[in-house]
Amino acid sequence: MKLPLLALILVSIVSLGRDARAQSPEMTMREFATSQIKKGCRSIGFGGDGATWGNYSMLWKDHDTALGDYGETLYTNGNAFRFEAAGFTSPLIWRKLVIYEIVAAEQTNQIDLNVKSPGLGAAAAKVNGTGSDLGLFTKFALKLPKGVAVGGLVSRETSSFNVASDSNPGETVNYQTHWRPTGGVGATWQPTSRFLFGSRYVFNNDHEERTDSLGTEYGMVRSRELRWGGSAMLWKGALVDGAATRLFKSNGLGGTRSTETHPNLGFEQAFADGRYAVRFGRDETSPTAGATYRHARMKLDGAYVNNMGQSRVGTLFGTHANSFVLTFTVDYGQKRGARN
């Protein structure tokens, strides 16, 4: 009992800073792509819980696989965000150690939004422009005795957004980030096949640069995210999942700090020995749904989120959005039975 509890406590007691809802568009757009794929498509539709089935430590179950991701977030006002990603999970390297690499790129159409920048005046100004994001993520997982697994994340990600004033197109603002050490750790404990408990901690650090007609300013953007939760099997193929997410942010240029806590809830039912599955949930303030289809060594996962990341994004890009994520996975390893 001591080992599983210790593993979870070590993740949970990592020190956290305080946070801000920073309305830096190049940072905020990550909520539609890289912030999601760290959990995986299944967890997105399952209520977005990164503490249990979406925990880094559970990657050992996905050894010998390769995948491709595609996602869209479409606002009713016409603003659109799209991303593509490709990933590869290693075979079991040592005992049950697995390494996972994924690269993701996000783009936008011509986005209409309001931003504040000294060169645009004291008040928020109406602008339009485009953004992009590129990230490389390395995750690892190791299964330990007594149902314990641990995992970690190291990432390198940069973002940019260029906008021009609607009233005076000659007035422009350029946002871009410079990488600073970023990553995360996670741990899970599965005492029996019916129960799973976990915790995950993620820290993000970016050095932000904002350039307008009055010059260039710099500031640090930081976030600290702690998730903890549990999952239980109600009957064959049926899982219920519950968790809490506590998010701390700070934005140097915006001079803002905030702290928020939200629930993650989900239900999943699998059929035909896992060949099909449907799920739904609530990721913080956003309703979710998803499905899975398996055939031989191939698997297709789909997820839908209503107002993805709304508790973090607010109304910066619009008031309502529909998000869709698809993941196609191929098992390239030797033929074997169900992963355990």
Helices and strands as residue ranges (DSSP letters): H 2-12, H 25-28, G 29-32, H 34-37, H 41-45, G 56-62, E 65-75, E 80-89, E 97-108, E 111-115, G 118-120, E 125-143, E 148-165, E 172-179, E 182-192, E 195-212, E 215-235, E 238-251, E 256-271, G 272-274, E 276-283, E 286-295, E 298-306, H 310-313, E 321-331
